[in-house]
Structure formats: C-alpha cells, structure tokens
Amino acid sequence: MSLKKLKPIFSYLGSRMRSPPPLKIISIFHIYNERRFLPAQLKHQAERGLQADIIDNQLTDGGAEERVNQTKKGLISIGLLDQATFLNHSERSFYEALLDCDTDFYQTVSKQITYWIAEHNPSQVFCDAVEFYNPVHDIALPLVISAVKQKEIEILEVPLIYQDKSQATGFSLQQVRRSRLQDEFNVKLSDQEVANKINARDTIYTELSQQMGALLTKVSSEQARSEYAAQHKHPLSIRNENEPLRYEERAELLFSQGLVRAPIRYMENYVPIVTDLLAEKIS
C-alpha cells in the first residue's frame, strides 16, 4: 500500500506536530464474532491518543443476552464501555429482513447510523469486511456506505473469517482476503495489547471460543499480534465469480434439515438489499 493510502490512519501516530488535530474513529459491528477482537484494537487506538467510539447491534434474541454481557465485560476491561452505543435490534430481525428483502428495515437502520455518525463526526469508520461467511456480517459495509454522507470520512473494513481452501482448517482468521491484499494494511500490537487480546479470548468471550474451537483457541500470541484492515470497496464488486459462498452452502444444508424456513442467497436476497441501500451512491 502506498504512503498516501496509509497517511489517513497513521498520520498522527507518533507525529511531531506541535498541535495535531484530533483524529476520531468509529467502529461499527453487527455480529457477535467480531467482539473478541475489539478490546485489543480499541485499546491500541486509545493508547495513541485517538478517540474511538463504538456502535454495536446489541443482539437481543435468547442466548444472545450472554453475548451482549460478554461484549460489555470486554469493553469494561479496557475502560471504553461508556463510548459504546447499542442499537438494540435483534439478530433475527436482520436475518428475517434479508429473507424477505425488506429494504425498509435496512433503510431505517441506515438512517440510525447516519444520525449517530453526524453526531460524532468521525475521521474514519471501521466496520465488518464482506467475506461471504455470514450474510448479516456482510450487510454491515453497505449499511455504513449508505449511512456515511460526508465524502471526507474514510471507511475501512475489518476482517474476521473467510473460507480459504488453501488452509488446513478450511478458513483464514482475521486476515484480509487473498484477492484483496493490495488493499491491506496492518499494525503490530504491543506485548500488553497482545496479552489483553488473548485474555479476552480465554476469559471473556468463552462462548465464542466454544463455538469456533481450535480455530480460535490455537491462535498463538505471535499470530494475534497483527491487526488487519483494508480500504473499503463497493460490496458488490468484491466477489470473484467462482468464489464459494459459505453462508449459502450452510443455509442450504439447514434448509434441507428443516431447521430454517428458507435459505438466504446472495443473488436473491443480499444483492437486492445492497442495491437499494447504495442506489444513490456511485459504485
């Protein structure tokens, strides 16, 4: 990545300017799985004098209450709970709106985020990357692009997990997709930040560790040292034609077992919602 592209994120880190203007960052996340990475990332920002605010879709379905409690515990551990805003939409409502192609629902959420961004006036917005692992995870980026009205605000994608058949596990964790390495940058965490990150995994986000198993619990301290992000792209330009859609494969399996009323599909469900959200944006 060129120095020009790196400048927005690092221009005031270690700067020798006498009175650097404040750099304000907002992180927007939809899905519980990202929360394991928040403490280290936000602590890293705060220790470098950056103001980091968080807007989170507080999941309110059944077992999600414990997930929310774990998120709050993680934020308390780094002293940032008072800078978090929870929208209080249920996880199920996001899935149902995708299934029903309910554009009104997503336009409402976009307007909520627009209001919140206008109130906080950030320099940058970090959000979930589009990875084709979970459709609700992937809807975060189009919502953010739709909600950000100021052209000077930079939007960056934060990776979580994507299907990668070149890996023995079948997945790559917290890595920018191979097809997008030209958009990638990363920062190295300090020893204390790495310790905070590992501690959050092992003692706070225990439910997530149980769900992901060795894919998460076997991540070494050295692997955990890097935090990755990427310059955002139009959500509908990211997928290669032959790229697997993990959530479609999973949805078809669940549907065949009678566990869901219908599968969420990329072309039939995701694309119409994104197209509506970004109708006024230049692709």
C-alpha positions as a Python dict, from the first residue, in 0.01 Angstrom:
ca = {
    (1, 'M'): (0, 0, 0),
    (2, 'S'): (127, 349, -84),
    (3, 'L'): (222, 601, 181),
    (4, 'K'): (-62, 818, 52),
    (5, 'K'): (-312, 549, 144),
    (6, 'L'): (-153, 485, 480),
    (7, 'K'): (-147, 851, 576),
    (8, 'P'): (-510, 880, 697),
    (9, 'I'): (-472, 604, 956),
    (10, 'F'): (-120, 676, 1075),
    (11, 'S'): (-69, 1048, 1010),
    (12, 'Y'): (-95, 1145, 1377),
    (13, 'L'): (60, 836, 1533),
    (14, 'G'): (399, 938, 1663),
    (15, 'S'): (367, 1273, 1488),
    (16, 'R'): (598, 1555, 1591),
    (17, 'M'): (346, 1825, 1505),
    (18, 'R'): (301, 2066, 1793),
    (19, 'S'): (-81, 2066, 1787),
    (20, 'P'): (-210, 1784, 1570),
    (21, 'P'): (-583, 1796, 1502),
    (22, 'P'): (-784, 1518, 1669),
    (23, 'L'): (-842, 1200, 1475),
    (24, 'K'): (-1172, 1041, 1568),
    (25, 'I'): (-1253, 682, 1482),
    (26, 'I'): (-1583, 494, 1487),
    (27, 'S'): (-1611, 115, 1481),
    (28, 'I'): (-1941, -36, 1362),
    (29, 'F'): (-2004, -409, 1410),
    (30, 'H'): (-2309, -630, 1362),
    (31, 'I'): (-2215, -981, 1461),
    (32, 'Y'): (-2102, -1125, 1792),
    (33, 'N'): (-1792, -1297, 1648),
    (34, 'E'): (-1608, -967, 1591),
    (35, 'R'): (-1618, -875, 1956),
    (36, 'R'): (-1320, -1087, 2052),
    (37, 'F'): (-1103, -851, 1850),
    (38, 'L'): (-1245, -523, 1982),
    (39, 'P'): (-1056, -485, 2314),
    (40, 'A'): (-709, -504, 2157),
    (41, 'Q'): (-796, -285, 1860),
    (42, 'L'): (-971, -17, 2065),
    (43, 'K'): (-707, -22, 2338),
    (44, 'H'): (-443, 24, 2067),
    (45, 'Q'): (-629, 330, 1937),
    (46, 'A'): (-689, 482, 2280),
    (47, 'E'): (-327, 448, 2392),
    (48, 'R'): (-223, 652, 2086),
    (49, 'G'): (-450, 942, 2169),
    (50, 'L'): (-728, 853, 1925),
    (51, 'Q'): (-1089, 887, 2029),
    (52, 'A'): (-1264, 560, 1947),
    (53, 'D'): (-1642, 526, 1962),
    (54, 'I'): (-1831, 201, 1903),
    (55, 'I'): (-2177, 144, 1761),
    (56, 'D'): (-2299, -214, 1803),
    (57, 'N'): (-2612, -404, 1707),
    (58, 'Q'): (-2690, -536, 2055),
    (59, 'L'): (-2835, -880, 1984),
    (60, 'T'): (-3150, -943, 2185),
    (61, 'D'): (-3250, -1297, 2080),
    (62, 'G'): (-3246, -1560, 2353),
    (63, 'G'): (-2887, -1671, 2413),
    (64, 'A'): (-2758, -1350, 2263),
    (65, 'E'): (-2808, -1183, 2602),
    (66, 'E'): (-2498, -1359, 2732),
    (67, 'R'): (-2309, -1247, 2422),
    (68, 'V'): (-2401, -886, 2495),
    (69, 'N'): (-2287, -926, 2855),
    (70, 'Q'): (-1953, -1062, 2734),
    (71, 'T'): (-1918, -768, 2495),
    (72, 'K'): (-1980, -521, 2778),
    (73, 'K'): (-1734, -706, 3001),
    (74, 'G'): (-1471, -681, 2729),
    (75, 'L'): (-1530, -307, 2688),
    (76, 'I'): (-1518, -256, 3065),
    (77, 'S'): (-1180, -433, 3073),
    (78, 'I'): (-1031, -155, 2858),
    (79, 'G'): (-1235, 132, 3003),
    (80, 'L'): (-1444, 203, 2691),
    (81, 'L'): (-1795, 88, 2779),
    (82, 'D'): (-1915, 448, 2809),
    (83, 'Q'): (-1816, 507, 2446),
    (84, 'A'): (-2031, 224, 2310),
    (85, 'T'): (-2380, 266, 2165),
    (86, 'F'): (-2614, -33, 2124),
    (87, 'L'): (-2890, -15, 1864),
    (88, 'N'): (-3095, -297, 2022),
    (89, 'H'): (-3207, -466, 1701),
    (90, 'S'): (-3249, -841, 1730),
    (91, 'E'): (-3024, -1072, 1535),
    (92, 'R'): (-3331, -1248, 1399),
    (93, 'S'): (-3473, -923, 1261),
    (94, 'F'): (-3165, -883, 1038),
    (95, 'Y'): (-3197, -1237, 904),
    (96, 'E'): (-3571, -1206, 852),
    (97, 'A'): (-3530, -875, 668),
    (98, 'L'): (-3276, -1036, 435),
    (99, 'L'): (-3505, -1332, 369),
    (100, 'D'): (-3798, -1101, 296),
    (101, 'C'): (-3588, -847, 100),
    (102, 'D'): (-3722, -587, 342),
    (103, 'T'): (-3549, -275, 213),
    (104, 'D'): (-3746, -51, 450),
    (105, 'F'): (-3592, -224, 752),
    (106, 'Y'): (-3238, -170, 629),
    (107, 'Q'): (-3307, 189, 525),
    (108, 'T'): (-3426, 252, 882),
    (109, 'V'): (-3106, 106, 1027),
    (110, 'S'): (-2900, 313, 783),
    (111, 'K'): (-3074, 630, 899),
    (112, 'Q'): (-2999, 543, 1261),
    (113, 'I'): (-2630, 508, 1178),
    (114, 'T'): (-2638, 831, 974),
    (115, 'Y'): (-2772, 1021, 1273),
    (116, 'W'): (-2512, 870, 1505),
    (117, 'I'): (-2223, 943, 1267),
    (118, 'A'): (-2339, 1303, 1221),
    (119, 'E'): (-2346, 1346, 1598),
    (120, 'H'): (-1994, 1209, 1648),
    (121, 'N'): (-1828, 1346, 1331),
    (122, 'P'): (-1554, 1081, 1288),
    (123, 'S'): (-1250, 1093, 1062),
    (124, 'Q'): (-1272, 719, 993),
    (125, 'V'): (-1526, 440, 1026),
    (126, 'F'): (-1420, 78, 1074),
    (127, 'C'): (-1676, -194, 1001),
    (128, 'D'): (-1712, -564, 919),
    (129, 'A'): (-1550, -680, 598),
    (130, 'V'): (-1750, -855, 326),
    (131, 'E'): (-1630, -1218, 349),
    (132, 'F'): (-1926, -1437, 237),
    (133, 'Y'): (-1921, -1621, 570),
    (134, 'N'): (-2234, -1469, 722),
    (135, 'P'): (-2487, -1253, 531),
    (136, 'V'): (-2565, -1031, 830),
    (137, 'H'): (-2194, -979, 883),
    (138, 'D'): (-2169, -878, 514),
    (139, 'I'): (-2454, -627, 534),
    (140, 'A'): (-2255, -402, 769),
    (141, 'L'): (-2042, -247, 492),
    (142, 'P'): (-2331, -145, 263),
    (143, 'L'): (-2513, -3, 565),
    (144, 'V'): (-2209, 207, 656),
    (145, 'I'): (-2151, 326, 300),
    (146, 'S'): (-2518, 422, 280),
    (147, 'A'): (-2506, 600, 614),
    (148, 'V'): (-2185, 800, 564),
    (149, 'K'): (-2281, 1120, 386),
    (150, 'Q'): (-1952, 1309, 418),
    (151, 'K'): (-1703, 1221, 143),
    (152, 'E'): (-1405, 1307, 364),
    (153, 'I'): (-1486, 1024, 608),
    (154, 'E'): (-1274, 718, 534),
    (155, 'I'): (-1437, 372, 556),
    (156, 'L'): (-1222, 68, 635),
    (157, 'E'): (-1314, -300, 651),
    (158, 'V'): (-1202, -521, 941),
    (159, 'P'): (-1171, -893, 852),
    (160, 'L'): (-1294, -1173, 1074),
    (161, 'I'): (-1307, -1509, 895),
    (162, 'Y'): (-1346, -1638, 541),
    (163, 'Q'): (-1350, -1975, 371),
    (164, 'D'): (-999, -2049, 244),
    (165, 'K'): (-948, -2396, 100),
    (166, 'S'): (-572, -2343, 86),
    (167, 'Q'): (-564, -2362, 467),
    (168, 'A'): (-567, -2693, 655),
    (169, 'T'): (-860, -2571, 865),
    (170, 'G'): (-1050, -2453, 558),
    (171, 'F'): (-1064, -2096, 692),
    (172, 'S'): (-846, -1789, 737),
    (173, 'L'): (-897, -1600, 1060),
    (174, 'Q'): (-863, -1222, 1088),
    (175, 'Q'): (-686, -1198, 752),
    (176, 'V'): (-772, -982, 452),
    (177, 'R'): (-893, -1199, 164),
    (178, 'R'): (-617, -1312, -74),
    (179, 'S'): (-787, -1136, -365),
    (180, 'R'): (-763, -805, -178),
    (181, 'L'): (-409, -799, -45),
    (182, 'Q'): (-341, -480, -241),
    (183, 'D'): (-594, -301, -16),
    (184, 'E'): (-446, -431, 310),
    (185, 'F'): (-254, -265, 589),
    (186, 'N'): (-177, -382, 941),
    (187, 'V'): (-50, -259, 1273),
    (188, 'K'): (153, -451, 1530),
    (189, 'L'): (25, -469, 1886),
    (190, 'S'): (245, -424, 2190),
    (191, 'D'): (311, -713, 2428),
    (192, 'Q'): (46, -579, 2667),
    (193, 'E'): (-208, -539, 2387),
    (194, 'V'): (-147, -897, 2275),
    (195, 'A'): (-193, -1013, 2635),
    (196, 'N'): (-522, -821, 2653),
    (197, 'K'): (-638, -984, 2331),
    (198, 'I'): (-551, -1339, 2442),
    (199, 'N'): (-707, -1277, 2783),
    (200, 'A'): (-1030, -1157, 2619),
    (201, 'R'): (-1042, -1477, 2414),
    (202, 'D'): (-972, -1708, 2707),
    (203, 'T'): (-1164, -1546, 2993),
    (204, 'I'): (-1432, -1317, 2846),
    (205, 'Y'): (-1554, -1446, 2509),
    (206, 'T'): (-1581, -1806, 2624),
    (207, 'E'): (-1895, -1880, 2423),
    (208, 'L'): (-1719, -1781, 2101),
    (209, 'S'): (-1420, -2000, 2186),
    (210, 'Q'): (-1655, -2293, 2238),
    (211, 'Q'): (-1821, -2229, 1902),
    (212, 'M'): (-1502, -2191, 1698),
    (213, 'G'): (-1290, -2443, 1887),
    (214, 'A'): (-925, -2489, 1790),
    (215, 'L'): (-956, -2244, 1500),
    (216, 'L'): (-965, -1971, 1765),
    (217, 'T'): (-813, -2124, 2077),
    (218, 'K'): (-495, -2236, 1898),
    (219, 'V'): (-413, -1888, 1769),
    (220, 'S'): (-66, -1807, 1903),
    (221, 'S'): (42, -1481, 2063),
    (222, 'E'): (254, -1404, 1757),
    (223, 'Q'): (-40, -1459, 1523),
    (224, 'A'): (-254, -1238, 1746),
    (225, 'R'): (-1, -953, 1730),
    (226, 'S'): (-120, -818, 1393),
    (227, 'E'): (-444, -627, 1341),
    (228, 'Y'): (-553, -602, 978),
    (229, 'A'): (-785, -371, 789),
    (230, 'A'): (-847, -280, 426),
    (231, 'Q'): (-964, 18, 227),
    (232, 'H'): (-1331, -45, 155),
    (233, 'K'): (-1467, -140, -186),
    (234, 'H'): (-1818, -145, -327),
    (235, 'P'): (-1976, -455, -166),
    (236, 'L'): (-2095, -595, -498),
    (237, 'S'): (-1750, -569, -658),
    (238, 'I'): (-1570, -788, -404),
    (239, 'R'): (-1679, -1138, -501),
    (240, 'N'): (-1497, -1332, -770),
    (241, 'E'): (-1727, -1536, -993),
    (242, 'N'): (-1605, -1876, -873),
    (243, 'E'): (-1563, -1779, -509),
    (244, 'P'): (-1752, -2001, -261),
    (245, 'L'): (-2043, -1857, -65),
    (246, 'R'): (-2006, -2026, 269),
    (247, 'Y'): (-2335, -1893, 405),
    (248, 'E'): (-2528, -2023, 104),
    (249, 'E'): (-2379, -2369, 149),
    (250, 'R'): (-2464, -2364, 519),
    (251, 'A'): (-2817, -2229, 458),
    (252, 'E'): (-2895, -2496, 202),
    (253, 'L'): (-2788, -2764, 450),
    (254, 'L'): (-3003, -2618, 729),
    (255, 'F'): (-3298, -2582, 493),
    (256, 'S'): (-3269, -2946, 383),
    (257, 'Q'): (-3283, -3043, 751),
    (258, 'G'): (-3592, -2830, 811),
    (259, 'L'): (-3409, -2600, 1052),
    (260, 'V'): (-3475, -2273, 864),
    (261, 'R'): (-3779, -2158, 669),
    (262, 'A'): (-3572, -2063, 364),
    (263, 'P'): (-3204, -2020, 272),
    (264, 'I'): (-3056, -1672, 235),
    (265, 'R'): (-2893, -1648, -107),
    (266, 'Y'): (-2651, -1392, -247),
    (267, 'M'): (-2835, -1301, -569),
    (268, 'E'): (-3191, -1336, -444),
    (269, 'N'): (-3154, -1172, -101),
    (270, 'Y'): (-2825, -992, -44),
    (271, 'V'): (-2783, -815, -379),
    (272, 'P'): (-3133, -651, -380),
    (273, 'I'): (-3080, -508, -31),
    (274, 'V'): (-2735, -372, -116),
    (275, 'T'): (-2857, -230, -447),
    (276, 'D'): (-3135, -43, -267),
    (277, 'L'): (-2907, 89, 9),
    (278, 'L'): (-2650, 217, -238),
    (279, 'A'): (-2885, 341, -509),
    (280, 'E'): (-2771, 699, -453),
    (281, 'K'): (-2401, 613, -429),
    (282, 'I'): (-2152, 597, -715),
    (283, 'S'): (-2012, 245, -742),
}
